[in-house]
Amino acid sequence: MGAAIPFLIILAVGIVVLYFLSTSGLVALGGRRAGGTRVSEEMPSTRLRYAVPLGQDPATVVAALTRHGYDAALDPDVEVDGRQVVDVARTDDERPDREDVRRIIREDATLNLEGHRPDTAPVRFVDES
């Protein structure tokens, strides 16, 4: 009986430590694919996701879309192949017009914050990859 008490104490401490690690996000196994690409749950049909190419500043994309009346924001919890993702929606909860959003990104979000034009590929959304 005397050896069971230290074992129970160690077991209880281990369970508490695992609980805190799992709820704090330090052990985040869910939501990752092989290769380290972070993904999230299904995107609502009223939003588009744009994975910002390396060299293009996500802030310019968000600013350009916002100027044109879209609700755009960087999603800090999602990456696609190491690229940051901008979520795009309309303020009336309708699905954004893909071609209009594509045009805005291509024409109005062409400068990064330093004033340089990044060499970016054609505008494609995450669900088109």
Backbone as a chain_set.jsonl record, in Angstrom:
{"seq": "MGAAIPFLIILAVGIVVLYFLSTSGLVALGGRRAGGTRVSEEMPSTRLRYAVPLGQDPATVVAALTRHGYDAALDPDVEVDGRQVVDVARTDDERPDREDVRRIIREDATLNLEGHRPDTAPVRFVDES", "coords": {"N": [[0.809, -1.182, 0.0], [2.009, 1.216, 0.655], [3.689, 1.839, -1.528], [1.92, 2.478, -3.503], [0.872, 5.018, -3.131], [2.886, 7.059, -3.85], [2.96, 6.428, -6.595], [0.327, 7.036, -7.413], [0.34, 9.794, -6.94], [2.275, 10.676, -8.781], [1.003, 9.87, -11.133], [-1.314, 11.506, -11.045], [-0.145, 14.086, -11.195], [1.021, 13.879, -13.725], [-1.288, 13.663, -15.351], [-2.463, 16.174, -14.923], [-0.467, 17.857, -15.982], [-0.481, 17.023, -18.712], [-3.084, 17.796, -19.345], [-2.947, 20.638, -19.124], [-1.005, 21.189, -21.084], [-2.313, 20.322, -23.406], [-4.56, 22.003, -23.519], [-3.425, 24.504, -23.693], [-2.377, 24.843, -26.169], [0.206, 24.164, -26.76], [0.661, 21.583, -27.453], [-0.313, 20.961, -30.281], [-1.637, 19.044, -32.337], [-3.762, 18.435, -33.993], [-5.251, 19.706, -37.036], [-3.044, 19.977, -38.64], [-1.368, 19.118, -41.597], [0.52, 16.585, -43.331], [3.828, 17.626, -43.875], [3.651, 20.065, -42.711], [1.8, 22.02, -43.422], [-0.572, 24.264, -42.438], [-3.985, 23.961, -41.752], [-7.491, 24.778, -41.583], [-10.851, 24.435, -40.315], [-13.67, 23.847, -42.544], [-14.226, 26.4, -44.941], [-16.622, 28.966, -44.749], [-19.252, 29.359, -47.171], [-19.619, 31.96, -47.876], [-17.272, 33.309, -47.999], [-14.02, 34.053, -49.331], [-10.733, 32.742, -49.712], [-7.455, 33.897, -49.865], [-4.248, 33.046, -50.544], [-1.455, 34.714, -49.867], [1.131, 35.453, -52.046], [4.68, 34.958, -51.623], [6.581, 37.873, -51.243], [4.577, 39.638, -51.807], [2.817, 41.998, -49.931], [0.657, 41.238, -47.329], [-0.807, 43.216, -46.024], [-1.239, 45.226, -47.926], [-2.985, 43.948, -49.617], [-5.217, 43.509, -47.955], [-5.831, 46.211, -47.394], [-6.443, 47.243, -49.972], [-8.689, 45.691, -50.712], [-10.445, 46.403, -48.672], [-10.78, 49.137, -49.202], [-12.374, 48.906, -51.43], [-14.75, 48.065, -50.415], [-14.962, 45.511, -49.377], [-14.924, 43.047, -46.753], [-12.092, 42.318, -45.402], [-9.457, 40.42, -43.997], [-6.431, 39.42, -42.425], [-5.821, 36.059, -41.708], [-4.603, 34.833, -38.913], [-4.327, 32.242, -38.026], [-4.082, 30.451, -40.06], [-2.171, 28.986, -42.612], [-0.967, 28.443, -45.913], [1.062, 26.389, -47.508], [3.194, 27.761, -46.296], [2.503, 30.371, -46.768], [0.849, 33.43, -45.906], [-2.653, 33.903, -45.211], [-5.443, 35.615, -46.494], [-8.698, 36.331, -45.567], [-11.685, 36.929, -47.294], [-14.689, 38.679, -47.483], [-18.07, 39.795, -48.1], [-19.84, 42.663, -46.932], [-22.573, 42.315, -46.836], [-23.041, 39.66, -46.446], [-23.17, 38.053, -48.708], [-21.681, 35.931, -51.214], [-18.397, 36.826, -52.174], [-17.56, 38.381, -55.307], [-15.617, 36.57, -57.345], [-14.078, 37.342, -59.609], [-14.04, 40.124, -59.421], [-12.708, 40.494, -56.954], [-10.305, 39.266, -57.624], [-9.422, 41.048, -59.64], [-9.09, 43.417, -58.142], [-7.029, 42.659, -56.383], [-5.008, 42.113, -58.221], [-4.696, 44.599, -59.577], [-4.862, 46.775, -57.707], [-3.516, 46.089, -55.389], [-0.825, 45.991, -55.836], [1.555, 47.084, -54.96], [4.042, 46.714, -52.455], [4.504, 47.55, -48.967], [6.855, 48.975, -48.997], [6.85, 50.186, -51.4], [7.574, 48.783, -53.642], [7.03, 46.779, -56.548], [5.882, 43.599, -56.326], [6.867, 40.477, -57.774], [4.452, 38.616, -58.69], [2.459, 35.664, -59.068], [-0.373, 34.68, -61.18], [-3.559, 35.635, -59.79], [-4.92, 33.446, -57.569], [-7.307, 31.612, -55.697], [-7.486, 29.867, -52.539], [-9.161, 27.615, -52.706], [-8.942, 26.996, -55.361], [-6.55, 25.897, -55.899]], "CA": [[0.0, 0.0, 0.0], [2.886, 2.373, 0.742], [4.244, 2.158, -2.841], [0.84, 2.922, -4.378], [0.635, 6.461, -2.95], [3.739, 7.841, -4.76], [2.544, 6.158, -7.964], [-0.891, 7.81, -7.654], [0.721, 11.208, -6.995], [2.942, 10.879, -10.077], [-0.03, 9.744, -12.157], [-2.153, 12.705, -10.984], [0.65, 15.201, -11.717], [1.135, 13.663, -15.171], [-2.566, 13.981, -15.973], [-2.619, 17.625, -14.86], [0.472, 18.44, -16.953], [-1.007, 16.757, -20.053], [-4.264, 18.633, -19.534], [-2.53, 22.02, -19.384], [-0.33, 21.261, -22.385], [-3.272, 20.164, -24.505], [-5.459, 23.16, -23.609], [-2.689, 25.746, -23.941], [-1.958, 24.917, -27.564], [1.591, 23.744, -26.942], [0.603, 20.3, -28.142], [-1.364, 21.167, -31.276], [-1.444, 18.077, -33.4], [-4.884, 18.548, -34.915], [-5.19, 20.86, -37.915], [-1.813, 20.008, -39.435], [-1.205, 18.072, -42.605], [1.91, 16.192, -43.533], [4.586, 18.7, -44.502], [3.551, 21.263, -41.901], [0.833, 22.988, -43.908], [-1.655, 24.429, -41.483], [-5.312, 24.085, -42.34], [-8.532, 24.944, -40.587], [-12.119, 23.844, -40.693], [-14.205, 24.276, -43.83], [-14.472, 27.825, -45.09], [-18.015, 29.244, -45.1], [-19.415, 29.638, -48.603], [-19.704, 33.402, -48.106], [-15.921, 33.88, -47.891], [-12.939, 33.561, -50.188], [-9.419, 32.74, -49.065], [-6.366, 34.196, -50.787], [-2.915, 32.801, -49.976], [-0.629, 35.805, -50.388], [2.442, 34.958, -52.496], [5.863, 35.568, -51.029], [6.945, 39.095, -51.957], [3.451, 40.561, -51.77], [2.503, 42.313, -48.544], [-0.754, 41.0, -47.042], [-1.459, 44.471, -45.61], [-1.698, 45.947, -49.118], [-4.144, 43.202, -50.121], [-6.326, 43.84, -47.056], [-6.172, 47.624, -47.579], [-7.082, 47.426, -51.28], [-10.024, 45.093, -50.671], [-11.252, 47.214, -47.766], [-11.133, 50.364, -49.943], [-13.419, 48.572, -52.4], [-15.972, 47.668, -49.725], [-14.955, 44.125, -48.889], [-14.472, 42.776, -45.393], [-10.889, 41.507, -45.597], [-8.591, 40.364, -42.823], [-5.43, 38.368, -42.385], [-6.179, 34.984, -40.783], [-3.324, 34.454, -38.302], [-4.317, 30.826, -37.664], [-4.051, 29.609, -41.255], [-1.114, 29.143, -43.61], [-1.006, 27.502, -47.027], [2.424, 26.238, -48.028], [4.03, 28.802, -45.714], [2.028, 31.71, -47.136], [-0.235, 33.957, -45.091], [-3.948, 33.824, -45.881], [-6.397, 36.701, -46.28], [-10.1, 35.972, -45.732], [-12.409, 38.007, -47.968], [-16.147, 38.533, -47.439], [-18.829, 41.011, -48.36], [-20.524, 43.127, -45.727], [-23.978, 41.873, -46.865], [-23.013, 38.198, -46.277], [-23.212, 37.341, -49.983], [-20.36, 35.455, -51.637], [-17.674, 37.829, -52.961], [-17.376, 38.132, -56.735], [-14.221, 36.126, -57.535], [-13.364, 38.118, -60.625], [-13.831, 41.47, -58.894], [-11.649, 40.386, -55.954], [-9.076, 38.974, -58.381], [-9.015, 42.29, -60.304], [-8.606, 44.348, -57.121], [-5.716, 42.19, -55.912], [-4.05, 42.24, -59.33], [-4.475, 45.985, -59.994], [-4.764, 47.767, -56.633], [-2.649, 45.633, -54.293], [0.412, 45.588, -56.512], [2.741, 47.602, -54.28], [4.184, 46.343, -51.049], [4.576, 48.77, -48.155], [8.067, 49.718, -49.334], [6.65, 50.819, -52.698], [8.062, 47.923, -54.72], [6.053, 45.882, -57.169], [6.33, 42.215, -56.221], [6.658, 39.606, -58.928], [3.506, 37.62, -58.212], [1.803, 34.807, -60.059], [-1.787, 35.034, -61.33], [-4.322, 35.573, -58.543], [-5.715, 32.223, -57.392], [-7.788, 31.441, -54.341], [-7.066, 28.601, -51.939], [-9.961, 26.492, -53.197], [-8.63, 26.772, -56.774], [-5.206, 25.302, -56.009]], "C": [[0.858, 1.253, 0.0], [3.456, 2.78, -0.602], [3.186, 2.703, -3.782], [0.624, 4.431, -4.285], [1.572, 7.288, -3.824], [3.354, 7.643, -6.23], [1.304, 6.988, -8.312], [-0.598, 9.308, -7.75], [1.37, 11.529, -8.338], [1.923, 10.818, -11.208], [-0.908, 10.999, -12.196], [-1.417, 13.923, -11.544], [0.787, 15.077, -13.23], [-0.14, 14.021, -15.908], [-2.788, 15.499, -15.991], [-1.713, 18.308, -15.885], [-0.032, 18.224, -18.376], [-2.238, 17.612, -20.345], [-3.865, 20.064, -19.883], [-1.808, 22.162, -20.713], [-1.327, 21.18, -23.525], [-4.204, 21.365, -24.627], [-4.731, 24.46, -23.893], [-2.232, 25.884, -25.381], [-0.515, 24.51, -27.79], [1.669, 22.397, -27.638], [-0.565, 20.4, -29.11], [-1.126, 20.233, -32.445], [-2.557, 18.16, -34.429], [-4.724, 19.782, -35.775], [-3.901, 20.966, -38.707], [-1.814, 18.839, -40.398], [0.258, 17.674, -42.649], [2.623, 17.317, -44.259], [4.435, 20.018, -43.776], [2.588, 22.306, -42.416], [-0.308, 23.058, -42.922], [-2.958, 24.613, -42.236], [-6.305, 24.331, -41.228], [-9.794, 24.273, -41.088], [-12.605, 24.422, -42.014], [-14.507, 25.771, -43.826], [-15.952, 28.027, -45.416], [-18.125, 29.656, -46.558], [-19.499, 31.129, -48.902], [-18.346, 34.079, -48.025], [-15.012, 33.268, -48.945], [-11.66, 33.605, -49.375], [-8.35, 32.938, -50.13], [-5.047, 33.995, -50.071], [-1.957, 33.778, -50.645], [0.738, 35.258, -50.787], [3.581, 35.664, -51.762], [6.266, 36.761, -51.88], [5.817, 40.101, -52.015], [3.068, 40.769, -50.307], [1.018, 42.09, -48.295], [-1.503, 42.275, -46.644], [-1.963, 45.255, -46.815], [-2.919, 45.268, -49.721], [-5.372, 43.559, -49.281], [-6.777, 45.281, -47.277], [-6.913, 47.851, -48.895], [-8.504, 46.873, -51.268], [-10.963, 45.894, -49.772], [-11.69, 48.51, -48.444], [-12.28, 50.128, -50.917], [-14.661, 47.98, -51.743], [-16.038, 46.237, -49.243], [-14.516, 44.084, -47.423], [-13.298, 41.812, -45.538], [-10.025, 41.573, -44.352], [-7.613, 39.208, -42.961], [-5.865, 37.334, -41.352], [-4.889, 34.47, -40.159], [-3.214, 32.969, -37.987], [-4.17, 29.901, -38.86], [-2.868, 29.988, -42.128], [-1.339, 28.103, -44.698], [0.379, 27.485, -47.643], [3.332, 27.368, -47.552], [3.606, 30.219, -46.046], [0.882, 32.13, -46.218], [-1.523, 34.003, -45.9], [-4.824, 35.007, -45.48], [-7.791, 36.147, -46.543], [-10.837, 37.169, -46.297], [-13.904, 37.699, -47.913], [-16.779, 39.848, -47.851], [-19.563, 41.389, -47.095], [-21.985, 42.692, -45.689], [-24.11, 40.353, -46.791], [-23.261, 37.413, -47.559], [-21.806, 36.881, -50.324], [-19.676, 36.531, -52.463], [-17.548, 37.405, -54.428], [-15.898, 37.809, -56.975], [-13.463, 37.022, -58.496], [-13.112, 39.55, -60.164], [-12.702, 41.464, -57.865], [-10.308, 40.135, -56.634], [-8.529, 40.245, -59.032], [-8.434, 43.284, -59.298], [-7.216, 43.939, -56.645], [-4.659, 42.415, -56.987], [-3.704, 43.7, -59.627], [-4.191, 46.949, -58.846], [-3.845, 47.358, -55.491], [-1.291, 45.227, -54.842], [1.667, 46.126, -55.861], [2.819, 47.024, -52.883], [4.384, 47.64, -50.258], [5.829, 49.586, -48.415], [7.956, 50.394, -50.699], [7.163, 50.013, -53.863], [6.93, 47.077, -55.276], [6.578, 44.453, -57.073], [6.046, 41.459, -57.508], [5.757, 38.467, -58.465], [2.889, 36.86, -59.372], [0.363, 35.282, -60.251], [-2.535, 34.834, -60.011], [-5.186, 34.32, -58.547], [-6.115, 32.115, -55.932], [-7.456, 30.038, -53.851], [-7.873, 27.432, -52.488], [-9.759, 26.206, -54.687], [-7.302, 26.055, -56.976], [-5.262, 23.846, -56.372]], "O": [[0.473, 2.258, -0.597], [3.695, 3.968, -0.816], [3.53, 3.339, -4.778], [0.231, 5.056, -5.27], [1.079, 8.182, -4.512], [3.416, 8.586, -7.019], [1.239, 7.578, -9.39], [-1.217, 10.011, -8.549], [1.049, 12.543, -8.959], [1.974, 11.625, -12.137], [-1.213, 11.5, -13.279], [-2.004, 14.709, -12.288], [0.68, 16.076, -13.941], [-0.085, 14.622, -16.981], [-3.259, 16.039, -16.993], [-2.141, 19.232, -16.576], [-0.012, 19.16, -19.175], [-2.411, 18.096, -21.464], [-4.39, 20.639, -20.837], [-1.985, 23.166, -21.402], [-1.195, 21.901, -24.514], [-4.603, 21.714, -25.738], [-5.363, 25.435, -24.3], [-1.746, 26.945, -25.774], [-0.056, 24.515, -28.933], [2.641, 22.109, -28.337], [-1.677, 19.975, -28.797], [-0.482, 20.602, -33.427], [-2.312, 17.971, -35.62], [-4.151, 20.783, -35.344], [-3.689, 21.968, -39.39], [-2.207, 17.724, -40.056], [1.119, 18.341, -42.076], [2.057, 17.906, -45.18], [5.038, 21.009, -44.186], [2.562, 23.412, -41.875], [-0.936, 22.048, -42.604], [-3.02, 25.332, -43.234], [-5.996, 24.117, -40.056], [-9.807, 23.63, -42.138], [-12.021, 25.37, -42.54], [-14.982, 26.324, -42.834], [-16.487, 27.327, -46.276], [-17.194, 30.236, -47.117], [-19.456, 31.524, -50.067], [-18.274, 35.308, -47.985], [-15.204, 32.134, -49.385], [-11.523, 34.415, -48.458], [-8.331, 32.253, -51.152], [-4.752, 34.691, -49.1], [-1.685, 33.678, -51.842], [1.432, 34.665, -49.962], [3.453, 36.813, -51.341], [6.289, 36.668, -53.107], [6.054, 41.287, -52.244], [3.006, 39.81, -49.537], [0.189, 42.69, -48.979], [-2.701, 42.397, -46.9], [-3.015, 45.888, -46.735], [-3.792, 45.936, -50.275], [-6.433, 43.871, -49.821], [-7.977, 45.548, -47.341], [-7.908, 48.575, -48.926], [-9.424, 47.523, -51.764], [-12.145, 46.042, -50.082], [-12.833, 48.939, -48.286], [-13.063, 51.036, -51.198], [-15.533, 47.452, -52.433], [-17.076, 45.798, -48.748], [-13.826, 44.979, -46.937], [-13.497, 40.619, -45.77], [-9.875, 42.626, -43.733], [-7.927, 38.165, -43.534], [-6.239, 37.697, -40.236], [-4.146, 33.738, -40.813], [-2.119, 32.48, -37.708], [-4.138, 28.682, -38.692], [-2.6, 31.168, -42.353], [-1.841, 27.012, -44.431], [0.811, 28.473, -48.237], [4.149, 27.876, -48.321], [4.274, 31.174, -45.649], [0.06, 31.311, -45.806], [-1.491, 34.126, -47.124], [-4.934, 35.355, -44.304], [-8.048, 35.567, -47.598], [-10.645, 38.296, -45.839], [-14.332, 36.596, -48.253], [-16.11, 40.878, -47.941], [-19.875, 40.528, -46.273], [-22.591, 42.697, -44.617], [-25.188, 39.817, -47.048], [-23.537, 36.215, -47.497], [-20.836, 37.399, -49.769], [-20.294, 37.1, -53.362], [-17.444, 36.218, -54.738], [-15.036, 38.674, -56.825], [-12.329, 37.416, -58.222], [-12.073, 40.127, -60.486], [-11.831, 42.334, -57.898], [-9.295, 40.726, -56.26], [-7.325, 40.499, -58.989], [-7.412, 43.918, -59.563], [-6.328, 44.781, -56.519], [-3.548, 42.855, -56.693], [-2.545, 44.013, -59.899], [-3.365, 47.85, -58.991], [-3.435, 48.208, -54.701], [-0.682, 44.259, -54.387], [2.761, 45.662, -56.184], [1.804, 46.86, -52.207], [4.426, 48.719, -50.849], [5.869, 50.773, -48.088], [8.875, 51.102, -51.111], [7.187, 50.517, -54.986], [5.996, 46.71, -54.562], [7.604, 44.128, -57.67], [5.101, 41.77, -58.234], [6.233, 37.474, -57.915], [2.812, 37.352, -60.498], [-0.079, 36.196, -59.554], [-2.181, 33.964, -59.215], [-6.059, 34.146, -59.398], [-5.351, 32.484, -55.039], [-7.181, 29.138, -54.644], [-7.317, 26.357, -52.713], [-10.35, 25.264, -55.216], [-6.969, 25.653, -58.091], [-4.222, 23.202, -56.503]]}, "num_chains": 1, "name": "protein.A"}
